């Protein structure tokens, strides 16, 4: 499974939307209790005794918020494990067999929708930074690096501190960001530029390529990982 798919699986499993800090202890009966502490809530997983059937084991679990002392909102599930080559592997959650390849495809699609939205936001941030730079220094930047944070001292024309280091390096959330000056001059208000956002891994970090033309219009198309152009349909 890809890292995003693993994260999606664990989010559903521990009932958390953010990474948490794990701790382990035991209840009065000696059964394991695993807690996962996130900024907003801490979930608690109490693990019961395993039921063995040949090479399959069923492990009952109770999931609840750590503050739920009465068990009013307990989620009871059964984790299925299968033994292969002497090792136990996850078979199911809640006695429903998991079609992991199908789930991975589903989560990849959801992840791509998120990264594609992020790519559009990245182009908007770069465009806004270019305009701020133009108004301050009276010309458009020569490269994205000119919009990034300075290594030392105050912001300047070489490193204006208008974008984070990832965007200034031309990479953000699974997309490559490109900046090109259009025309012979970079000076003043007439100077124009174009921007492009292309998936770093086509079909995994995104499908659509995005292109902001010199007039500020945004275009999008499935270019199979190639750079977009102003000939592509305008993005909705």
N, CA, C and O of each residue as an XYZ file, in Angstrom:
944
protein
N       0.839     -1.193      0.000
C       0.000      0.000      0.000
C       0.876      1.245      0.000
O       1.970      1.248      0.564
N       0.380      2.309     -0.643
C       1.117      3.562     -0.624
C       1.019      4.202      0.757
O       0.101      3.884      1.513
N       1.947      5.097      1.105
C       1.851      5.785      2.407
C       0.507      6.478      2.624
O      -0.043      6.369      3.720
N      -0.063      7.200      1.618
C      -1.387      7.805      1.853
C      -2.466      6.773      2.145
O      -3.361      7.020      2.953
N      -2.386      5.597      1.479
C      -3.384      4.555      1.726
C      -3.240      3.992      3.132
O      -4.242      3.713      3.791
N      -2.005      3.822      3.600
C      -1.790      3.334      4.961
C      -2.368      4.327      5.973
O      -3.002      3.938      6.954
N      -2.134      5.626      5.710
C      -2.660      6.649      6.616
C      -4.185      6.615      6.632
O      -4.800      6.722      7.693
N      -4.797      6.465      5.446
C      -6.257      6.411      5.379
C      -6.799      5.221      6.147
O      -7.814      5.337      6.834
N      -6.124      4.058      6.037
C      -6.563      2.869      6.773
C      -6.483      3.102      8.270
O      -7.418      2.765      8.995
N      -5.379      3.675      8.749
C      -5.214      3.878     10.185
C      -6.181      4.926     10.715
O      -6.639      4.818     11.852
N      -6.503      5.946      9.908
C      -7.486      6.940     10.345
C      -8.822      6.268     10.633
O      -9.475      6.567     11.633
N      -9.224      5.357      9.746
C     -10.499      4.674      9.949
C     -10.415      3.715     11.136
O     -11.387      3.528     11.869
N      -9.260      3.122     11.309
C      -9.113      2.122     12.359
C      -9.128      2.745     13.742
O      -9.814      2.236     14.628
N      -8.390      3.839     13.959
C      -8.282      4.420     15.301
C      -9.268      5.566     15.528
O      -9.264      6.186     16.591
N     -10.120      5.850     14.524
C     -11.149      6.889     14.667
C     -10.541      8.268     14.886
O     -11.119      9.087     15.600
N      -9.394      8.534     14.289
C      -8.746      9.838     14.406
C      -8.493     10.397     13.014
O      -8.274      9.644     12.065
N      -8.524     11.726     12.895
C      -8.228     12.383     11.630
C      -6.821     12.961     11.591
O      -6.390     13.468     10.555
N      -6.096     12.892     12.716
C      -4.748     13.417     12.785
C      -3.834     12.382     13.423
O      -4.288     11.532     14.189
N      -2.539     12.456     13.105
C      -1.602     11.522     13.742
C      -1.609     11.692     15.254
O      -1.767     12.804     15.759
N      -1.438     10.583     15.979
C      -1.443     10.636     17.435
C      -0.220      9.957     18.025
O       0.517      9.261     17.328
N      -0.015     10.165     19.308
C       1.096      9.554     20.038
C       0.596      8.282     20.711
O      -0.329      8.347     21.521
N       1.190      7.106     20.395
C       0.702      5.850     20.961
C       1.328      5.551     22.324
O       2.496      5.852     22.568
N       0.529      4.955     23.200
C       1.014      4.435     24.476
C       0.317      3.106     24.740
O      -0.782      2.868     24.239
N       0.949      2.249     25.521
C       0.372      0.930     25.813
C       0.399      0.684     27.312
O       1.325      1.094     28.013
N      -0.649      0.000     27.789
C      -0.741     -0.369     29.202
C      -1.580     -1.641     29.291
O      -1.796     -2.314     28.284
N      -2.045     -1.967     30.474
C      -2.890     -3.149     30.653
C      -4.043     -2.797     31.573
O      -3.900     -1.974     32.477
N      -5.212     -3.438     31.334
C      -6.354     -3.221     32.220
C      -6.227     -4.124     33.448
O      -5.292     -4.922     33.521
N      -7.146     -4.018     34.417
C      -7.027     -4.848     35.627
C      -6.989     -6.346     35.358
O      -6.453     -7.109     36.161
N      -7.563     -6.776     34.218
C      -7.548     -8.202     33.888
C      -6.273     -8.614     33.171
O      -6.094     -9.782     32.826
N      -5.382     -7.640     32.948
C      -4.130     -7.948     32.272
C      -4.195     -7.872     30.765
O      -3.215     -8.190     30.090
N      -5.344     -7.452     30.211
C      -5.468     -7.322     28.766
C      -4.837     -6.022     28.278
O      -4.865     -5.018     28.989
N      -4.263     -6.029     27.063
C      -3.611     -4.814     26.543
C      -4.603     -3.680     26.305
O      -5.730     -3.897     25.860
N      -4.152     -2.461     26.615
C      -4.900     -1.245     26.322
C      -3.955     -0.309     25.559
O      -2.897      0.069     26.064
N      -4.349      0.054     24.348
C      -3.529      0.940     23.516
C      -4.248      2.271     23.379
O      -5.431      2.320     23.043
N      -3.525      3.344     23.641
C      -4.087      4.680     23.484
C      -3.367      5.418     22.365
O      -2.170      5.233     22.146
N      -4.115      6.250     21.665
C      -3.542      7.091     20.612
C      -3.987      8.525     20.893
O      -5.165      8.858     20.763
N      -3.030      9.364     21.278
C      -3.338     10.718     21.715
C      -3.079     11.710     20.591
O      -1.939     11.891     20.163
N      -4.143     12.351     20.113
C      -4.066     13.394     19.096
C      -4.355     14.739     19.754
O      -4.788     14.770     20.906
N      -4.124     15.863     19.049
C      -4.349     17.175     19.669
C      -5.760     17.385     20.201
O      -5.944     18.028     21.235
N      -6.764     16.843     19.499
C      -8.152     17.111     19.884
C      -8.787     16.018     20.738
O      -9.676     16.305     21.540
N      -8.351     14.787     20.581
C      -8.995     13.685     21.294
C      -8.010     12.536     21.443
O      -7.074     12.396     20.656
N      -8.233     11.721     22.457
C      -7.435     10.521     22.657
C      -8.352      9.310     22.570
O      -9.347      9.229     23.290
N      -8.023      8.368     21.691
C      -8.822      7.152     21.582
C      -8.134      6.020     22.339
O      -6.911      5.986     22.477
N      -8.957      5.102     22.821
C      -8.454      3.995     23.615
C      -8.940      2.699     23.006
O     -10.128      2.560     22.714
N      -8.047      1.754     22.811
C      -8.380      0.458     22.244
C      -8.109     -0.615     23.282
O      -6.958     -0.835     23.659
N      -9.150     -1.283     23.747
C      -9.008     -2.362     24.710
C      -9.128     -3.685     23.966
O     -10.136     -3.946     23.310
N      -8.103     -4.514     24.068
C      -8.012     -5.744     23.293
C      -8.396     -6.935     24.173
O      -7.855     -7.116     25.264
N      -9.324     -7.727     23.689
C      -9.776     -8.897     24.445
C      -8.973    -10.137     24.108
O      -7.968    -10.062     23.401
N      -9.414    -11.275     24.614
C      -8.733    -12.535     24.365
C      -9.013    -13.060     22.971
O     -10.121    -12.919     22.453
N      -7.996    -13.670     22.363
C      -8.114    -14.159     20.993
C      -8.852    -15.493     20.947
O      -8.710    -16.329     21.840
N      -9.642    -15.678     19.891
C     -10.306    -16.952     19.616
C      -9.600    -17.572     18.418
O      -9.622    -17.009     17.323
N      -8.980    -18.718     18.619
C      -8.188    -19.365     17.576
C      -8.996    -20.443     16.857
O      -9.688    -21.241     17.488
N      -8.897    -20.452     15.527
C      -9.516    -21.485     14.697
C      -8.513    -21.856     13.606
O      -8.416    -21.188     12.576
N      -7.779    -22.924     13.854
C      -6.727    -23.360     12.930
C      -5.725    -22.215     12.703
O      -5.040    -21.794     13.634
N      -5.646    -21.719     11.465
C      -4.680    -20.664     11.175
C      -5.320    -19.280     11.161
O      -4.740    -18.327     10.640
N      -6.519    -19.172     11.736
C      -7.216    -17.877     11.801
C      -7.480    -17.536     13.271
O      -7.853    -18.399     14.065
N      -7.282    -16.281     13.607
C      -7.545    -15.798     14.968
C      -8.495    -14.615     14.900
O      -8.371    -13.762     14.020
N      -9.447    -14.563     15.831
C     -10.361    -13.435     15.940
C     -10.076    -12.717     17.254
O     -10.102    -13.322     18.326
N      -9.807    -11.427     17.154
C      -9.375    -10.641     18.306
C     -10.393     -9.534     18.561
O     -10.432     -8.568     17.799
N     -11.225     -9.639     19.613
C     -12.212     -8.587     19.885
C     -11.540     -7.327     20.414
O     -10.565     -7.391     21.163
N     -12.087     -6.171     20.005
C     -11.546     -4.886     20.453
C     -12.688     -3.924     20.731
O     -13.742     -3.979     20.098
N     -12.455     -3.048     21.687
C     -13.375     -1.949     21.966
C     -12.635     -0.639     21.749
O     -11.559     -0.424     22.307
N     -13.219      0.238     20.932
C     -12.634      1.549     20.667
C     -13.534      2.613     21.271
O     -14.749      2.595     21.078
N     -12.938      3.526     21.994
C     -13.709      4.602     22.613
C     -12.798      5.795     22.827
O     -11.573      5.678     22.782
N     -13.421      6.957     23.063
C     -12.650      8.115     23.519
C     -12.177      7.835     24.933
O     -12.911      7.243     25.725
N     -10.971      8.249     25.260
C     -10.410      7.965     26.584
C     -11.245      8.578     27.698
O     -11.222      8.097     28.831
N     -11.984      9.639     27.380
C     -12.823     10.300     28.390
C     -14.173      9.609     28.584
O     -14.928      9.959     29.490
N     -14.473      8.624     27.728
C     -15.762      7.921     27.799
C     -15.664      6.799     28.839
O     -15.508      5.631     28.484
N     -15.753      7.155     30.105
C     -15.599      6.170     31.188
C     -16.810      5.252     31.314
O     -16.681      4.147     31.840
N     -17.985      5.680     30.846
C     -19.195      4.865     30.967
C     -19.393      3.930     29.771
O     -20.242      3.040     29.819
N     -18.626      4.122     28.709
C     -18.791      3.282     27.522
C     -20.017      3.623     26.715
O     -20.568      2.760     26.031
N     -20.463      4.887     26.780
C     -21.683      5.293     26.070
C     -21.507      5.250     24.561
O     -22.472      5.023     23.832
N     -20.287      5.465     24.083
C     -20.058      5.499     22.636
C     -18.957      4.529     22.225
O     -18.090      4.862     21.417
N     -19.002      3.338     22.784
C     -17.998      2.328     22.478
C     -18.263      1.734     21.089
O     -19.406      1.448     20.733
N     -17.190      1.554     20.313
C     -17.271      0.852     19.037
C     -16.658     -0.530     19.246
O     -15.483     -0.639     19.598
N     -17.433     -1.569     19.036
C     -16.936     -2.923     19.200
C     -16.672     -3.537     17.832
O     -17.560     -3.581     16.981
N     -15.465     -4.003     17.630
C     -15.096     -4.618     16.365
C     -14.337     -5.905     16.655
O     -13.905     -6.148     17.781
N     -14.185     -6.709     15.642
C     -13.360     -7.905     15.742
C     -12.302     -7.850     14.651
O     -12.614     -7.718     13.468
N     -11.056     -7.953     15.066
C      -9.958     -7.961     14.113
C      -9.671     -9.412     13.726
O      -9.464    -10.261     14.593
N      -9.658     -9.689     12.437
C      -9.326    -11.014     11.951
C      -7.868    -11.089     11.540
O      -7.377    -10.218     10.821
N      -7.171    -12.126     11.990
C      -5.770    -12.343     11.637
C      -5.624    -13.708     10.998
O      -6.331    -14.645     11.371
N      -4.724    -13.835     10.046
C      -4.448    -15.110      9.413
C      -2.955    -15.400      9.540
O      -2.129    -14.498      9.396
N      -2.614    -16.643      9.807
C      -1.213    -17.016      9.978
C      -0.681    -17.576      8.670
O      -1.200    -18.560      8.144
N       0.361    -16.937      8.153
C       1.017    -17.370      6.926
C       2.517    -17.424      7.170
O       3.116    -16.448      7.620
N       3.123    -18.574      6.870
C       4.568    -18.752      7.053
C       5.001    -18.405      8.471
O       6.066    -17.825      8.679
N       4.157    -18.769      9.457
C       4.506    -18.550     10.851
C       4.290    -17.147     11.359
O       4.634    -16.849     12.503
N       3.716    -16.250     10.519
C       3.485    -14.868     10.927
C       2.002    -14.538     10.822
O       1.313    -15.004      9.915
N       1.514    -13.715     11.774
C       0.124    -13.277     11.750
C      -0.011    -12.026     10.903
O       0.767    -11.083     11.049
N      -1.004    -12.018     10.014
C      -1.256    -10.878      9.150
C      -2.716    -10.467      9.262
O      -3.596    -11.291      9.512
N      -2.954     -9.158      9.069
C      -4.312     -8.637      9.169
C      -5.186     -9.217      8.061
O      -4.832     -9.176      6.882
N      -6.329     -9.755      8.463
C      -7.277    -10.320      7.510
C      -8.492     -9.430      7.331
O      -8.935     -9.196      6.206
N      -9.036     -8.930      8.441
C     -10.259     -8.146      8.353
C     -10.416     -7.270      9.577
O      -9.758     -7.480     10.596
N     -11.294     -6.285      9.469
C     -11.732     -5.465     10.588
C     -13.243     -5.555     10.654
O     -13.916     -5.380      9.639
N     -13.782     -5.824     11.820
C     -15.231     -5.923     11.953
C     -15.815     -7.115     11.228
O     -16.995     -7.111     10.875
N     -14.993     -8.152     10.997
C     -15.413     -9.373     10.307
C     -15.817     -9.115      8.859
O     -16.479     -9.950      8.244
N     -15.423     -7.964      8.309
C     -15.635     -7.701      6.894
C     -14.282     -7.811      6.209
O     -13.348     -7.091      6.562
N     -14.169     -8.704      5.234
C     -12.897     -8.862      4.548
C     -12.559     -7.569      3.821
O     -13.412     -6.962      3.174
N     -11.308     -7.163      3.939
C     -10.874     -5.928      3.309
C     -10.288     -6.224      1.932
O      -9.331     -6.990      1.814
N     -10.852     -5.630      0.911
C     -10.276     -5.705     -0.425
C      -9.263     -4.565     -0.529
O      -9.574     -3.486     -1.032
N      -8.035     -4.827     -0.041
C      -7.052     -3.741      0.055
C      -6.705     -3.112     -1.292
O      -6.568     -1.891     -1.353
N      -6.556     -3.881     -2.380
C      -6.290     -3.224     -3.668
C      -7.403     -2.253     -4.071
O      -7.131     -1.164     -4.579
N      -8.674     -2.659     -3.839
C      -9.786     -1.774     -4.180
C      -9.800     -0.551     -3.279
O     -10.035      0.569     -3.733
N      -9.541     -0.785     -1.966
C      -9.498      0.342     -1.046
C      -8.362      1.288     -1.396
O      -8.519      2.507     -1.320
N      -7.222      0.733     -1.779
C      -6.084      1.572     -2.144
C      -6.426      2.443     -3.346
O      -6.085      3.626     -3.375
N      -7.102      1.861     -4.343
C      -7.514      2.642     -5.509
C      -8.479      3.749     -5.107
O      -8.394      4.874     -5.599
N      -9.406      3.411     -4.196
C     -10.375      4.413     -3.720
C      -9.661      5.545     -2.996
O      -9.954      6.720     -3.220
N      -8.714      5.182     -2.119
C      -8.008      6.204     -1.355
C      -7.071      7.017     -2.244
O      -6.886      8.214     -2.024
N      -6.479      6.365     -3.249
C      -5.633      7.107     -4.182
C      -6.453      8.150     -4.926
O      -5.989      9.267     -5.154
N      -7.692      7.776     -5.307
C      -8.566      8.730     -6.008
C      -8.879      9.919     -5.108
O      -8.821     11.070     -5.541
N      -9.214      9.627     -3.846
C      -9.498     10.712     -2.909
C      -8.260     11.568     -2.679
O      -8.351     12.791     -2.569
N      -7.104     10.916     -2.607
C      -5.858     11.652     -2.403
C      -5.561     12.541     -3.606
O      -5.102     13.670     -3.439
N      -5.817     12.048     -4.814
C      -5.571     12.845     -6.009
C      -6.486     14.059     -6.072
O      -6.064     15.140     -6.484
N      -7.735     13.882     -5.665
C      -8.643     15.033     -5.631
C      -8.097     16.109     -4.706
O      -8.171     17.301     -5.005
N      -7.548     15.672     -3.577
C      -6.982     16.621     -2.620
C      -5.734     17.299     -3.169
O      -5.578     18.512     -3.032
N      -4.839     16.523     -3.794
C      -3.603     17.114     -4.303
C      -3.873     18.020     -5.506
O      -3.172     19.013     -5.704
N      -4.881     17.685     -6.305
C      -5.216     18.547     -7.438
C      -5.757     19.889     -6.955
O      -5.422     20.934     -7.512
N      -6.594     19.858     -5.919
C      -7.060     21.121     -5.336
C      -5.875     21.900     -4.767
O      -5.811     23.124     -4.879
N      -4.936     21.168     -4.152
C      -3.748     21.810     -3.609
C      -2.904     22.442     -4.690
O      -2.310     23.499     -4.476
N      -2.841     21.799     -5.869
C      -2.063     22.357     -6.980
C      -2.649     23.683     -7.457
O      -1.919     24.628     -7.756
N      -3.978     23.736     -7.522
C      -4.636     24.989     -7.917
C      -4.332     26.088     -6.901
O      -4.047     27.225     -7.275
N      -4.394     25.740     -5.607
C      -4.080     26.718     -4.562
C      -2.632     27.160     -4.650
O      -2.323     28.325     -4.400
N      -1.733     26.238     -5.003
C      -0.318     26.594     -5.142
C      -0.125     27.613     -6.258
O       0.634     28.570     -6.102
N      -0.809     27.412     -7.386
C      -0.691     28.361     -8.490
C      -1.228     29.737     -8.090
O      -0.668     30.760     -8.485
N      -2.306     29.763     -7.313
C      -2.850     31.032     -6.839
C      -1.861     31.731     -5.909
O      -1.687     32.947     -5.986
N      -1.210     30.961     -5.027
C      -0.234     31.543     -4.107
C       0.961     32.104     -4.865
O       1.442     33.196     -4.563
N       1.438     31.344     -5.859
C       2.582     31.831     -6.643
C       2.209     33.096     -7.404
O       2.977     34.058     -7.438
N       1.024     33.091     -8.016
C       0.574     34.268     -8.761
C       0.485     35.500     -7.868
O       0.920     36.584     -8.254
N      -0.081     35.332     -6.672
C      -0.183     36.458     -5.747
C       1.197     36.936     -5.322
O       1.423     38.139     -5.187
N       2.119     36.006     -5.112
C       3.481     36.374     -4.710
C       4.194     37.125     -5.826
O       4.926     38.080     -5.565
N       3.985     36.700     -7.062
C       4.600     37.396     -8.204
C       4.131     38.844     -8.267
O       4.931     39.747     -8.511
N       2.828     39.070     -8.046
C       2.295     40.428     -8.116
C       2.828     41.301     -6.981
O       3.126     42.479     -7.182
N       2.945     40.714     -5.786
C       3.531     41.472     -4.669
C       4.979     41.827     -4.982
O       5.422     42.947     -4.727
N       5.714     40.865     -5.537
C       7.115     41.096     -5.909
C       7.203     42.187     -6.975
O       8.045     43.080     -6.886
N       6.328     42.111     -7.987
C       6.339     43.095     -9.067
C       6.102     44.509     -8.534
O       6.791     45.453     -8.921
N       5.123     44.640     -7.643
C       4.816     45.964     -7.099
C       5.954     46.523     -6.254
O       6.155     47.737     -6.203
N       6.697     45.641     -5.594
C       7.774     46.103     -4.722
C       9.067     46.371     -5.473
O       9.754     47.357     -5.206
N       9.401     45.482     -6.424
C      10.699     45.587     -7.100
C      10.590     46.068     -8.542
O      11.606     46.193     -9.227
N       9.371     46.340     -9.015
C       9.096     46.924    -10.333
C       9.466     46.017    -11.500
O       9.643     46.488    -12.623
N       9.580     44.751    -11.245
C       9.760     43.757    -12.302
C       9.343     42.408    -11.739
O       9.288     42.231    -10.523
N       9.049     41.455    -12.619
C       8.669     40.128    -12.145
C       9.932     39.345    -11.791
O      10.998     39.629    -12.336
N       9.837     38.386    -10.908
C      11.027     37.626    -10.512
C      11.570     36.793    -11.667
O      10.822     36.390    -12.558
N      12.864     36.541    -11.647
C      13.472     35.714    -12.679
C      13.131     34.240    -12.495
O      13.080     33.485    -13.466
N      12.897     33.831    -11.249
C      12.586     32.432    -10.979
C      11.786     32.327     -9.692
O      11.655     33.304     -8.955
N      11.253     31.149     -9.422
C      10.528     30.925     -8.174
C      11.427     31.115     -6.965
O      10.962     31.514     -5.897
N      12.722     30.828     -7.131
C      13.659     30.966     -6.015
C      13.685     32.388     -5.470
O      13.927     32.588     -4.280
N      13.438     33.379     -6.328
C      13.426     34.779     -5.892
C      12.257     35.090     -4.960
O      12.246     36.125     -4.293
N      11.271     34.188     -4.917
C      10.104     34.403     -4.066
C      10.219     33.672     -2.725
O       9.374     33.845     -1.846
N      11.255     32.866     -2.574
C      11.411     32.052     -1.381
C      12.007     32.794     -0.208
O      12.355     33.969     -0.330
N      12.131     32.126      0.930
C      12.672     32.757      2.130
C      14.182     32.952      2.024
O      14.872     32.100      1.465
N      14.703     34.056      2.548
C      16.157     34.264      2.525
C      16.861     33.311      3.489
O      16.324     32.973      4.544
N      18.058     32.886      3.119
C      18.828     32.008      4.000
C      19.327     32.771      5.215
O      19.383     32.229      6.319
N      19.689     34.035      5.009
C      20.182     34.865      6.103
C      19.676     36.294      5.900
O      19.502     36.744      4.768
N      19.450     36.982      6.977
C      19.102     38.397      6.916
C      17.691     38.666      6.437
O      16.833     37.782      6.423
N      17.473     39.914      6.043
C      16.142     40.376      5.649
C      15.807     39.962      4.225
O      16.689     39.639      3.430
N      14.502     39.981      3.917
C      14.047     39.670      2.568
C      14.583     40.704      1.590
O      14.768     41.873      1.931
N      14.830     40.246      0.362
C      15.369     41.132     -0.670
C      14.938     40.632     -2.034
O      14.178     39.669     -2.131
N      15.419     41.279     -3.093
C      15.024     40.906     -4.441
C      15.467     39.523     -4.860
O      14.885     38.942     -5.775
N      16.494     38.978     -4.205
C      16.960     37.633     -4.522
C      16.156     36.560     -3.798
O      15.998     35.443     -4.292
N      15.657     36.912     -2.634
C      14.835     35.993     -1.836
C      13.845     36.836     -1.053
O      14.141     37.305      0.046
N      12.664     37.024     -1.632
C      11.710     38.001     -1.111
C      10.888     37.497      0.064
O      10.168     38.283      0.679
N      10.971     36.221      0.394
C      10.222     35.701      1.530
C       8.721     35.682      1.318
O       7.966     35.861      2.274
N       8.269     35.470      0.085
C       6.841     35.494     -0.227
C       6.237     34.094     -0.361
O       5.016     33.936     -0.344
N       7.094     33.083     -0.493
C       6.626     31.704     -0.594
C       7.426     30.819      0.353
O       8.548     31.161      0.728
N       6.856     29.686      0.739
C       7.626     28.746      1.554
C       8.682     28.071      0.683
O       8.653     28.185     -0.542
N       9.601     27.377      1.318
C      10.738     26.812      0.597
C      10.316     25.745     -0.414
O      10.948     25.609     -1.462
N       9.253     24.985     -0.113
C       8.806     23.956     -1.060
C       8.352     24.573     -2.374
O       8.790     24.156     -3.447
N       7.473     25.569     -2.289
C       7.001     26.222     -3.509
C       8.136     26.933     -4.228
O       8.201     26.915     -5.457
N       9.026     27.555     -3.476
C      10.155     28.253     -4.094
C      11.079     27.283     -4.816
O      11.774     27.671     -5.755
N      11.092     26.026     -4.386
C      11.891     24.997     -5.058
C      11.117     24.298     -6.167
O      11.639     23.393     -6.818
N       9.870     24.717     -6.384
C       9.095     24.175     -7.499
C       8.442     22.840     -7.244
O       8.176     22.093     -8.185
N       8.172     22.516     -5.968
C       7.523     21.251     -5.648
C       6.610     21.441     -4.455
O       7.014     22.034     -3.455
N       5.366     20.939     -4.547
C       4.436     21.086     -3.432
C       3.376     20.002     -3.496
O       2.658     19.893     -4.490
N       3.271     19.203     -2.449
C       2.190     18.213     -2.295
C       1.972     17.357     -3.536
O       0.844     17.210     -4.005
N       3.057     16.790     -4.067
C       2.932     15.864     -5.185
C       2.871     16.499     -6.549
O       2.639     15.797     -7.533
N       3.072     17.805     -6.651
C       3.054     18.497     -7.932
C       4.344     19.286     -8.150
O       4.903     19.855     -7.212
N       4.803     19.312     -9.390
C       5.923     20.172     -9.789
C       5.352     21.496    -10.293
O       4.443     21.513    -11.124
N       5.882     22.586     -9.793
C       5.403     23.924    -10.163
C       6.446     24.594    -11.047
O       7.622     24.660    -10.692
N       6.010     25.089    -12.196
C       6.919     25.750    -13.133
C       6.490     27.192    -13.350
O       5.300     27.508    -13.377
N       7.492     28.066    -13.506
C       7.251     29.503    -13.715
C       8.089     29.940    -14.909
O       9.290     29.677    -14.966
N       7.441     30.616    -15.869
C       8.139     31.053    -17.080
C       7.732     32.489    -17.395
O       6.546     32.819    -17.393
N       8.725     33.342    -17.668
C       8.441     34.706    -18.105
C       8.075     34.655    -19.587
O       8.788     34.053    -20.390
N       6.970     35.286    -19.939
C       6.483     35.302    -21.317
C       6.823     36.644    -21.943
O       6.434     37.688    -21.418
N       7.544     36.632    -23.056
C       7.939     37.873    -23.703
C       9.394     38.203    -23.427
O      10.092     37.468    -22.728
N       9.838     39.313    -23.984
C      11.255     39.664    -23.922
C      11.629     40.441    -22.679
O      12.809     40.521    -22.336
N      10.640     41.024    -21.987
C      10.963     41.905    -20.866
C      10.314     41.416    -19.578
O       9.205     40.882    -19.584
N      11.035     41.612    -18.472
C      10.502     41.277    -17.154
C      10.145     42.527    -16.370
O       9.802     42.445    -15.191
N      10.222     43.694    -17.022
C      10.066     44.958    -16.320
C       8.626     45.425    -16.275
O       7.879     45.282    -17.244
N       8.245     45.986    -15.136
C       7.006     46.739    -14.997
C       5.722     45.958    -15.163
O       5.706     44.728    -15.206
N       4.638     46.726    -15.256
C       3.303     46.147    -15.337
C       3.062     45.324    -16.597
O       2.320     44.343    -16.535
N       3.662     45.681    -17.753
C       3.364     44.893    -18.962
C       3.952     43.490    -18.943
O       3.502     42.627    -19.698
N       4.951     43.241    -18.092
C       5.609     41.936    -18.089
C       4.600     40.833    -17.774
O       3.764     40.976    -16.882
N       4.692     39.736    -18.516
C       3.763     38.624    -18.322
C       4.519     37.336    -18.015
O       5.714     37.209    -18.282
N       3.789     36.402    -17.453
C       4.393     35.123    -17.080
C       3.326     34.036    -17.156
O       2.129     34.322    -17.194
N       3.779     32.793    -17.177
C       2.880     31.645    -17.174
C       3.318     30.688    -16.070
O       4.493     30.633    -15.707
N       2.355     29.937    -15.545
C       2.627     28.975    -14.480
C       2.055     27.615    -14.877
O       1.057     27.528    -15.593
N       2.705     26.564    -14.397
C       2.200     25.215    -14.659
C       2.379     24.370    -13.413
O       3.340     24.534    -12.661
N       1.438     23.464    -13.211
C       1.522     22.487    -12.117
C       1.295     21.107    -12.720
O       0.254     20.849    -13.325
N       2.279     20.220    -12.551
C       2.253     18.898    -13.177
C       2.455     17.818    -12.124
O       3.350     17.949    -11.289
N       1.647     16.744    -12.134
C       1.813     15.694    -11.117
C       3.198     15.054    -11.180
O       3.686     14.711    -12.256
N       3.821     14.899    -10.013
C       5.133     14.264     -9.957
C       5.035     12.780    -10.298
O       5.939     12.228    -10.926
N       3.943     12.128     -9.887
C       3.691     10.732    -10.224
C       2.293     10.649    -10.813
O       1.299     10.626    -10.086
N       2.228     10.604    -12.122
C       0.934     10.579    -12.779
C       0.134      9.359    -12.327
O       0.640      8.237    -12.316
N      -1.115      9.598    -11.959
C      -1.988      8.524    -11.509
C      -1.875      8.212    -10.036
O      -2.671      7.432     -9.513
N      -0.901      8.802     -9.347
C      -0.750      8.586     -7.908
C      -0.883      9.910     -7.163
O      -1.656     10.004     -6.209
N      -0.142     10.932     -7.581
C      -0.255     12.232     -6.915
C      -1.190     13.178     -7.661
O      -1.459     14.284     -7.192
N      -1.680     12.752     -8.808
C      -2.617     13.573     -9.561
C      -2.746     13.073    -10.986
O      -1.869     12.375    -11.495
N      -3.847     13.435    -11.625
C      -4.047     13.101    -13.045
C      -3.996     14.348    -13.924
O      -3.432     14.328    -15.018
N      -4.587     15.419    -13.435
C      -4.675     16.616    -14.275
C      -3.425     17.480    -14.173
O      -2.821     17.612    -13.109
N      -3.053     18.066    -15.317
C      -2.017     19.089    -15.356
C      -2.715     20.447    -15.435
O      -3.722     20.596    -16.126
N      -2.174     21.426    -14.726
C      -2.792     22.751    -14.674
C      -1.844     23.780    -15.304
O      -0.622     23.682    -15.194
N      -2.454     24.768    -15.966
C      -1.665     25.799    -16.646
C      -2.348     27.150    -16.473
O      -3.525     27.311    -16.797
N      -1.593     28.114    -15.960
C      -2.094     29.492    -15.851
C      -1.449     30.300    -16.959
O      -0.236     30.512    -16.952
N      -2.263     30.760    -17.926
C      -1.691     31.451    -19.078
C      -1.303     32.882    -18.733
O      -1.533     33.341    -17.614
N      -0.714     33.583    -19.695
C      -0.178     34.922    -19.447
C      -1.263     35.956    -19.163
O      -0.963     37.057    -18.703
N      -2.517     35.610    -19.433
C      -3.628     36.513    -19.130
C      -4.304     36.176    -17.808
O      -5.280     36.820    -17.422
N      -3.790     35.175    -17.121
C      -4.328     34.830    -15.807
C      -5.403     33.770    -15.807
O      -5.948     33.461    -14.747
N      -5.737     33.189    -16.975
C      -6.762     32.146    -17.042
C      -6.149     30.795    -16.670
O      -5.007     30.503    -17.024
N      -6.916     29.980    -15.958
C      -6.438     28.670    -15.521
C      -7.015     27.583    -16.419
O      -8.218     27.550    -16.677
N      -6.141     26.691    -16.894
C      -6.535     25.591    -17.760
C      -6.186     24.268    -17.079
O      -5.256     24.205    -16.275
N      -6.933     23.219    -17.402
C      -6.680     21.919    -16.791
C      -7.038     20.810    -17.771
O      -8.018     20.905    -18.510
N      -6.220     19.750    -17.764
C      -6.494     18.599    -18.618
C      -5.663     17.420    -18.148
O      -4.630     17.585    -17.500
N      -6.136     16.225    -18.488
C      -5.366     15.010    -18.222
C      -4.349     14.871    -19.357
O      -4.680     14.424    -20.456
N      -3.116     15.260    -19.069
C      -2.046     15.206    -20.074
C      -1.132     14.009    -19.851
O      -0.046     13.933    -20.426
N      -1.572     13.079    -19.018
C      -0.791     11.875    -18.711
C       0.603     12.230    -18.181
O       1.596     11.574    -18.496
N       0.642     13.285    -17.371
C       1.883     13.686    -16.720
C       2.665     14.750    -17.453
O       3.667     15.241    -16.932
N       2.234     15.129    -18.664
C       2.945     16.170    -19.420
C       2.487     17.557    -18.957
O       1.441     17.698    -18.324
N       3.280     18.567    -19.281
C       2.954     19.950    -18.909
C       1.747     20.424    -19.705
O       1.641     20.155    -20.901
N       0.840     21.129    -19.043
C      -0.346     21.651    -19.702
C      -0.045     22.858    -20.575
O       1.097     23.311    -20.651
N      -1.073     23.375    -21.230
C      -0.917     24.547    -22.096
C      -2.219     25.338    -22.128
O      -3.244     24.909    -21.599
N      -2.148     26.495    -22.760
C      -3.344     27.341    -22.868
C      -4.371     26.764    -23.829
O      -5.494     27.261    -23.910
N      -3.992     25.708    -24.566
C      -4.951     25.038    -25.453
C      -5.877     24.104    -24.663
O      -6.900     23.662    -25.187
N      -5.526     23.802    -23.412
C      -6.362     22.925    -22.596
C      -7.637     23.654    -22.179
O      -7.658     24.884    -22.137
N      -8.694     22.914    -21.871
C      -9.945     23.553    -21.419
C      -9.715     24.373    -20.149
O      -8.849     24.051    -19.336
N     -10.495     25.424    -19.995
C     -10.397     26.231    -18.785
C     -10.919     25.439    -17.599
O     -11.915     24.722    -17.694
N     -10.225     25.586    -16.482
C     -10.599     24.845    -15.271
C     -11.867     25.427    -14.679
O     -12.093     26.637    -14.709
N     -12.691     24.536    -14.140
C     -13.938     24.991    -13.505
C     -13.665     25.492    -12.112
O     -14.588     25.917    -11.417
